[in-house]
Amino acid sequence: MKIGCFALVDPFQVLDHQLARIAGMGFKFADVTDNHPGGLLGREYGFSATVSLDDNPRDVVRLFQKHGLTITTVCAHANLLDPSASSRYGTAEIIKAVKLAALMGVKHLVTSEGEPVTPWGKGLPRDRAIFIAAEKLHEPVRLAGDLGVEVLLEPHGALTDTIDGVEGIFKALGNPTNLGVNMDTGNCWLGGTDPVAYAKHFKDRIRHVHWKDLPREFEAKRGKEFGCGFSPIALGEGVIDIAGAYKVLKDVEYCTLEIGGDDNLKKSVRYLESLAK
C-alpha cells in the first residue's frame, strides 16, 4: 500500500507550501484536496490551499511534480441532499472534477453526500435521500465511465457511513463498474458502523483508503456526527481497530493519511509499515 498525505497540512497557506511540507516529510503521494470552480480570492492572496476546477490540468500536475509527488485522487465531496443551488458544491462541480481528473491522468475521484443543512434536506425519508443522492451522481458517474475515471463513495454522511446506504446508491445507479468505495476508517466508525465489517463487505469495490484513528472522547459523538476532516492522534493510538481494517485492505494500492500534526503523521506511517510486516 502506497501511503500519501492529505494536502492540507498548515492553515492559511497555499497549495505550493502544502506540497513542499508533504514532500519534506518523505511522502511521494498526495491528493487534490480543496477545490472550487472559477477563481478564489484566498488563493490569489496567498492564504488558501486550493485548486480551481477550471485550472489547466497540466499546471496542477506540474505543481505536484515540482515536489516529487504523484496525485492519487481528486476530492469532490459534495452536498447531495440539500436542494440544488449555485452556492452549493454539487453535480456541476463533480462533473468538472471528473474532467479535471481525466485530463490529469488521475483514475480516482472521491465524493460523498455530506450532511444536509436545510430543514428540507434534514427531513428527507431515507429512501428519498438515496434516490436524490443517486440522481445527483448519475451524470457525473456516466461521464466518468466514458473518461476512464472511477467515482468512489466515501463514508461521510448518514447514508455513506452505512453499508445499506451505499448499497442503496449503487443499486439506484444500476451498479456501474466504475463506481466504487473510498474507505475512511474514522468517518465510518464515527457514523456508527464497524470499519472492519464495512471493509469486508465492500472489499472488492474499495479502490482507495483514508486512514484515521480517533480518541476515546469521540465515542460520545458516535452516530451523531458524520465525518471529520482530521484525526488528532496517530494511527494505533485510538479506539478504532486499524489493524483489523488493514488486514482486509492491505492490497489496496493507494491510501491517504488524514491526520493532524507532523509527529502523528510520521508515527502513523511507521504504524502502517509495522502492520505490513
The 8 nearest C-alpha neighbors of each residue, nearest first, counted from 0:
[[1, 252, 253, 251, 249, 2, 250, 254],
 [2, 0, 253, 252, 254, 3, 28, 27],
 [3, 1, 254, 255, 253, 0, 28, 4],
 [4, 2, 28, 255, 29, 254, 26, 256],
 [3, 5, 256, 255, 29, 6, 28, 21],
 [4, 6, 257, 7, 256, 255, 29, 30],
 [7, 5, 32, 17, 4, 8, 30, 29],
 [8, 6, 5, 9, 17, 48, 10, 32],
 [7, 9, 17, 6, 10, 5, 259, 20],
 [8, 10, 7, 12, 11, 17, 16, 20],
 [11, 9, 12, 8, 7, 46, 47, 48],
 [12, 10, 46, 47, 9, 13, 48, 45],
 [13, 11, 46, 47, 10, 48, 16, 9],
 [14, 12, 48, 47, 16, 15, 46, 45],
 [13, 15, 48, 17, 16, 49, 18, 12],
 [14, 16, 18, 17, 13, 19, 62, 48],
 [15, 17, 19, 14, 13, 18, 12, 20],
 [18, 16, 14, 20, 19, 15, 8, 6],
 [17, 19, 21, 15, 20, 16, 22, 14],
 [20, 18, 16, 22, 17, 21, 23, 66],
 [19, 21, 23, 17, 18, 22, 16, 24],
 [22, 20, 18, 23, 24, 19, 26, 17],
 [21, 23, 26, 25, 19, 24, 20, 18],
 [24, 22, 20, 21, 25, 19, 26, 18],
 [25, 23, 22, 21, 26, 20, 265, 261],
 [24, 26, 22, 23, 27, 21, 20, 265],
 [25, 27, 22, 28, 24, 21, 3, 4],
 [26, 28, 68, 69, 67, 22, 3, 25],
 [29, 27, 3, 69, 68, 26, 70, 4],
 [30, 28, 3, 4, 70, 5, 71, 6],
 [31, 29, 72, 70, 71, 32, 73, 6],
 [30, 32, 73, 74, 72, 33, 6, 70],
 [31, 33, 74, 30, 6, 34, 73, 5],
 [34, 32, 49, 50, 31, 48, 74, 35],
 [35, 33, 50, 49, 51, 32, 52, 36],
 [34, 36, 51, 52, 37, 50, 33, 49],
 [37, 35, 52, 51, 53, 38, 92, 34],
 [38, 36, 53, 51, 35, 52, 39, 54],
 [37, 39, 51, 36, 40, 35, 42, 43],
 [40, 38, 41, 42, 43, 37, 35, 51],
 [39, 41, 43, 42, 44, 38, 47, 45],
 [42, 40, 47, 46, 44, 39, 43, 45],
 [41, 43, 47, 45, 44, 40, 39, 46],
 [42, 44, 40, 41, 45, 39, 46, 38],
 [45, 43, 41, 42, 46, 40, 47, 39],
 [44, 46, 42, 13, 43, 41, 47, 12],
 [45, 47, 11, 12, 41, 13, 42, 44],
 [46, 48, 42, 41, 13, 11, 12, 49],
 [49, 47, 13, 14, 12, 42, 33, 46],
 [48, 50, 33, 34, 47, 14, 51, 42],
 [49, 51, 34, 52, 33, 35, 54, 31],
 [52, 50, 35, 53, 54, 36, 34, 37],
 [51, 53, 36, 54, 35, 95, 96, 50],
 [54, 52, 51, 37, 36, 55, 95, 99],
 [55, 53, 51, 52, 56, 50, 58, 59],
 [54, 56, 58, 57, 53, 59, 99, 52],
 [57, 55, 59, 58, 103, 54, 99, 102],
 [56, 58, 60, 59, 55, 61, 103, 102],
 [59, 57, 61, 55, 56, 60, 62, 54],
 [58, 60, 62, 56, 57, 61, 63, 55],
 [59, 61, 57, 63, 62, 58, 64, 103],
 [62, 60, 64, 58, 59, 63, 65, 57],
 [63, 61, 65, 59, 60, 64, 58, 15],
 [62, 64, 68, 60, 65, 61, 66, 69],
 [65, 63, 67, 61, 66, 68, 62, 60],
 [64, 66, 62, 63, 67, 61, 68, 60],
 [65, 67, 64, 68, 63, 19, 22, 18],
 [66, 68, 64, 65, 27, 63, 69, 22],
 [69, 67, 27, 63, 28, 64, 66, 29],
 [68, 70, 28, 71, 27, 29, 63, 64],
 [71, 69, 30, 29, 72, 28, 68, 105],
 [70, 72, 30, 29, 69, 105, 28, 107],
 [73, 71, 107, 30, 108, 70, 105, 74],
 [72, 74, 31, 108, 30, 109, 100, 75],
 [73, 75, 109, 32, 108, 76, 31, 72],
 [76, 74, 110, 109, 93, 77, 73, 96],
 [77, 75, 110, 111, 74, 109, 112, 113],
 [78, 76, 88, 89, 112, 111, 79, 75],
 [77, 79, 113, 112, 89, 80, 88, 81],
 [78, 80, 112, 132, 77, 81, 89, 135],
 [81, 79, 120, 115, 78, 132, 128, 112],
 [80, 82, 120, 115, 79, 117, 83, 78],
 [83, 81, 84, 80, 120, 119, 79, 117],
 [84, 82, 81, 87, 85, 89, 79, 80],
 [85, 83, 86, 87, 82, 89, 88, 81],
 [84, 86, 87, 83, 88, 89, 91, 92],
 [85, 87, 84, 88, 83, 89, 78, 82],
 [88, 86, 84, 85, 89, 78, 83, 77],
 [87, 89, 77, 92, 78, 86, 90, 91],
 [90, 88, 77, 92, 91, 78, 87, 79],
 [89, 91, 93, 92, 135, 94, 136, 139],
 [92, 90, 94, 93, 89, 95, 88, 139],
 [91, 93, 95, 94, 90, 89, 88, 96],
 [94, 92, 96, 90, 95, 91, 75, 97],
 [93, 95, 139, 97, 91, 92, 96, 90],
 [96, 94, 92, 98, 93, 97, 52, 99],
 [95, 97, 93, 99, 94, 98, 52, 100],
 [98, 96, 94, 100, 95, 99, 143, 93],
 [99, 97, 101, 95, 96, 100, 102, 94],
 [100, 98, 96, 102, 97, 101, 56, 103],
 [101, 99, 105, 103, 97, 98, 102, 96],
 [100, 102, 98, 104, 103, 99, 105, 146],
 [101, 103, 99, 104, 100, 56, 98, 105],
 [104, 102, 100, 56, 101, 105, 99, 57],
 [103, 105, 101, 102, 100, 106, 99, 148],
 [106, 104, 100, 103, 101, 107, 72, 71],
 [105, 107, 148, 149, 104, 100, 147, 101],
 [108, 106, 72, 149, 148, 105, 150, 109],
 [107, 109, 73, 150, 72, 74, 151, 149],
 [110, 108, 151, 74, 75, 150, 152, 73],
 [111, 109, 76, 75, 152, 153, 151, 77],
 [110, 112, 76, 153, 152, 113, 77, 155],
 [111, 113, 79, 78, 77, 156, 80, 132],
 [114, 112, 156, 78, 155, 111, 77, 115],
 [113, 115, 156, 116, 112, 78, 225, 157],
 [116, 114, 120, 81, 121, 80, 117, 113],
 [115, 117, 114, 120, 121, 118, 81, 119],
 [118, 116, 120, 119, 115, 121, 81, 82],
 [117, 119, 121, 120, 122, 116, 115, 81],
 [120, 118, 122, 117, 121, 123, 81, 82],
 [119, 121, 81, 115, 117, 80, 122, 118],
 [120, 122, 118, 119, 115, 123, 117, 116],
 [123, 121, 119, 120, 118, 124, 117, 125],
 [122, 124, 120, 128, 121, 127, 125, 119],
 [125, 123, 127, 126, 128, 122, 121, 129],
 [124, 126, 128, 127, 123, 129, 158, 164],
 [125, 127, 129, 128, 124, 130, 123, 167],
 [128, 126, 130, 129, 124, 125, 131, 123],
 [127, 129, 125, 131, 126, 130, 123, 132],
 [128, 130, 126, 132, 127, 131, 168, 133],
 [129, 131, 127, 133, 128, 132, 134, 126],
 [132, 130, 134, 128, 133, 129, 127, 135],
 [133, 131, 79, 129, 135, 134, 130, 128],
 [132, 134, 136, 130, 131, 135, 168, 137],
 [135, 133, 131, 137, 136, 132, 130, 172],
 [134, 136, 132, 133, 90, 137, 131, 79],
 [137, 135, 133, 139, 134, 138, 140, 132],
 [136, 138, 134, 140, 139, 135, 133, 141],
 [137, 139, 141, 140, 136, 142, 135, 94],
 [140, 138, 94, 142, 136, 141, 137, 143],
 [141, 139, 143, 137, 138, 142, 136, 144],
 [140, 142, 138, 144, 143, 139, 137, 145],
 [143, 141, 145, 139, 144, 140, 138, 146],
 [144, 142, 148, 140, 146, 145, 141, 97],
 [143, 145, 141, 147, 142, 146, 148, 177],
 [144, 146, 142, 143, 147, 141, 148, 140],
 [147, 145, 143, 144, 148, 101, 142, 98],
 [146, 148, 144, 145, 143, 149, 106, 101],
 [149, 147, 143, 106, 146, 107, 144, 101],
 [148, 150, 177, 107, 178, 106, 108, 151],
 [151, 149, 108, 178, 109, 107, 179, 177],
 [150, 152, 180, 179, 109, 181, 178, 108],
 [153, 151, 180, 110, 111, 181, 109, 179],
 [152, 154, 181, 111, 155, 182, 180, 110],
 [155, 153, 160, 159, 187, 186, 156, 183],
 [156, 154, 226, 225, 113, 153, 186, 111],
 [157, 155, 225, 113, 159, 158, 114, 160],
 [156, 158, 160, 159, 225, 190, 161, 155],
 [159, 157, 164, 156, 160, 161, 165, 129],
 [158, 160, 154, 165, 161, 156, 164, 157],
 [161, 159, 154, 187, 190, 158, 157, 156],
 [162, 160, 164, 159, 163, 158, 192, 165],
 [161, 163, 165, 164, 166, 197, 160, 159],
 [162, 164, 166, 165, 161, 167, 158, 159],
 [165, 163, 158, 167, 161, 166, 162, 159],
 [166, 164, 159, 168, 167, 162, 163, 169],
 [165, 167, 163, 169, 164, 168, 170, 162],
 [166, 168, 164, 170, 165, 169, 163, 171],
 [167, 169, 171, 165, 170, 166, 133, 129],
 [170, 168, 174, 166, 172, 167, 171, 165],
 [169, 171, 173, 167, 172, 168, 174, 166],
 [172, 170, 168, 173, 169, 167, 133, 130],
 [173, 171, 169, 170, 174, 133, 168, 137],
 [172, 174, 170, 171, 175, 169, 168, 176],
 [173, 175, 169, 170, 172, 176, 178, 171],
 [176, 174, 177, 178, 173, 172, 169, 140],
 [175, 177, 178, 174, 179, 144, 149, 204],
 [178, 176, 149, 175, 144, 150, 179, 148],
 [179, 177, 150, 176, 175, 149, 151, 174],
 [180, 178, 151, 204, 205, 150, 152, 177],
 [181, 179, 151, 205, 152, 204, 182, 153],
 [180, 182, 153, 207, 151, 208, 152, 205],
 [181, 183, 208, 180, 153, 209, 184, 205],
 [184, 182, 209, 186, 185, 208, 210, 187],
 [183, 185, 187, 194, 211, 210, 186, 188],
 [186, 184, 211, 188, 187, 212, 183, 189],
 [185, 187, 226, 189, 188, 183, 184, 154],
 [186, 188, 160, 190, 184, 185, 154, 189],
 [187, 189, 192, 191, 185, 190, 186, 193],
 [190, 188, 221, 186, 191, 187, 185, 222],
 [191, 189, 222, 225, 187, 160, 188, 221],
 [190, 192, 222, 188, 189, 221, 187, 193],
 [193, 191, 188, 187, 190, 194, 161, 160],
 [192, 194, 196, 195, 188, 197, 191, 187],
 [195, 193, 197, 196, 184, 188, 187, 198],
 [196, 194, 244, 198, 197, 193, 243, 199],
 [195, 197, 199, 193, 198, 194, 200, 192],
 [198, 196, 194, 200, 195, 199, 193, 201],
 [199, 197, 195, 201, 202, 196, 200, 194],
 [198, 200, 202, 196, 197, 201, 195, 247],
 [199, 201, 197, 198, 202, 196, 162, 203],
 [202, 200, 204, 198, 203, 199, 205, 197],
 [201, 203, 199, 198, 205, 204, 200, 248],
 [202, 204, 201, 205, 200, 206, 199, 179],
 [203, 205, 179, 201, 202, 180, 206, 178],
 [206, 204, 180, 202, 181, 203, 207, 179],
 [205, 207, 181, 251, 204, 180, 179, 208],
 [206, 208, 181, 253, 254, 205, 251, 182],
 [209, 207, 254, 182, 181, 183, 210, 255],
 [210, 208, 183, 255, 254, 256, 182, 257],
 [209, 211, 256, 184, 183, 257, 208, 255],
 [212, 210, 185, 230, 184, 257, 258, 234],
 [211, 213, 234, 237, 185, 239, 230, 233],
 [212, 214, 237, 230, 238, 185, 217, 211],
 [215, 213, 237, 216, 217, 238, 232, 212],
 [214, 216, 217, 218, 238, 237, 213, 219],
 [217, 215, 218, 214, 219, 220, 213, 238],
 [218, 216, 220, 215, 219, 214, 213, 221],
 [217, 219, 221, 220, 216, 215, 189, 214],
 [220, 218, 217, 221, 216, 223, 215, 222],
 [221, 219, 217, 223, 218, 224, 222, 189],
 [220, 222, 189, 218, 223, 219, 191, 190],
 [221, 223, 190, 191, 224, 189, 220, 225],
 [224, 222, 220, 221, 225, 190, 189, 219],
 [225, 223, 222, 220, 190, 221, 226, 189],
 [226, 224, 156, 190, 155, 157, 189, 186],
 [225, 227, 186, 155, 224, 156, 189, 228],
 [228, 226, 229, 186, 225, 230, 185, 155],
 [227, 229, 226, 257, 230, 258, 186, 259],
 [230, 228, 258, 257, 227, 259, 231, 211],
 [229, 231, 258, 232, 211, 213, 259, 212],
 [232, 230, 259, 258, 229, 233, 213, 260],
 [233, 231, 230, 263, 236, 213, 234, 212],
 [234, 232, 263, 267, 236, 266, 235, 264],
 [233, 235, 267, 212, 236, 211, 270, 232],
 [234, 236, 237, 233, 241, 212, 270, 267],
 [235, 237, 234, 233, 232, 212, 238, 214],
 [238, 236, 214, 213, 212, 235, 239, 215],
 [237, 239, 215, 214, 213, 240, 212, 236],
 [240, 238, 241, 212, 237, 213, 188, 185],
 [241, 239, 243, 242, 244, 238, 195, 194],
 [240, 242, 244, 243, 239, 245, 235, 234],
 [241, 243, 245, 244, 240, 246, 274, 235],
 [244, 242, 240, 246, 245, 241, 195, 247],
 [243, 245, 195, 241, 247, 246, 242, 248],
 [244, 246, 248, 242, 249, 247, 243, 241],
 [247, 245, 243, 244, 249, 248, 242, 274],
 [246, 248, 245, 244, 249, 199, 198, 243],
 [247, 249, 245, 250, 251, 246, 244, 198],
 [250, 248, 245, 251, 246, 247, 0, 275],
 [249, 251, 248, 252, 0, 247, 246, 245],
 [252, 250, 249, 248, 253, 0, 206, 207],
 [251, 253, 0, 1, 250, 207, 254, 206],
 [254, 252, 1, 207, 0, 251, 2, 208],
 [253, 255, 208, 2, 207, 209, 3, 1],
 [254, 256, 3, 209, 4, 2, 5, 208],
 [255, 257, 4, 210, 258, 209, 5, 3],
 [258, 256, 229, 5, 211, 210, 255, 230],
 [257, 259, 230, 229, 256, 264, 231, 211],
 [258, 260, 231, 229, 230, 263, 257, 261],
 [261, 259, 263, 262, 264, 258, 231, 8],
 [260, 262, 264, 263, 265, 259, 24, 8],
 [263, 261, 265, 264, 260, 266, 233, 267],
 [262, 264, 233, 266, 260, 261, 265, 232],
 [263, 265, 267, 261, 262, 266, 258, 260],
 [264, 266, 268, 262, 267, 263, 261, 269],
 [267, 265, 263, 269, 268, 264, 233, 262],
 [268, 266, 234, 270, 264, 233, 265, 269],
 [269, 267, 265, 271, 270, 266, 272, 264],
 [268, 270, 272, 266, 267, 271, 273, 265],
 [271, 269, 267, 273, 272, 268, 266, 274],
 [270, 272, 274, 268, 273, 269, 267, 275],
 [271, 273, 269, 275, 270, 274, 268, 276],
 [274, 272, 270, 271, 275, 276, 269, 268],
 [275, 273, 271, 272, 276, 270, 242, 245],
 [274, 276, 272, 273, 271, 249, 245, 0],
 [275, 273, 274, 272, 271, 270, 249, 269]]
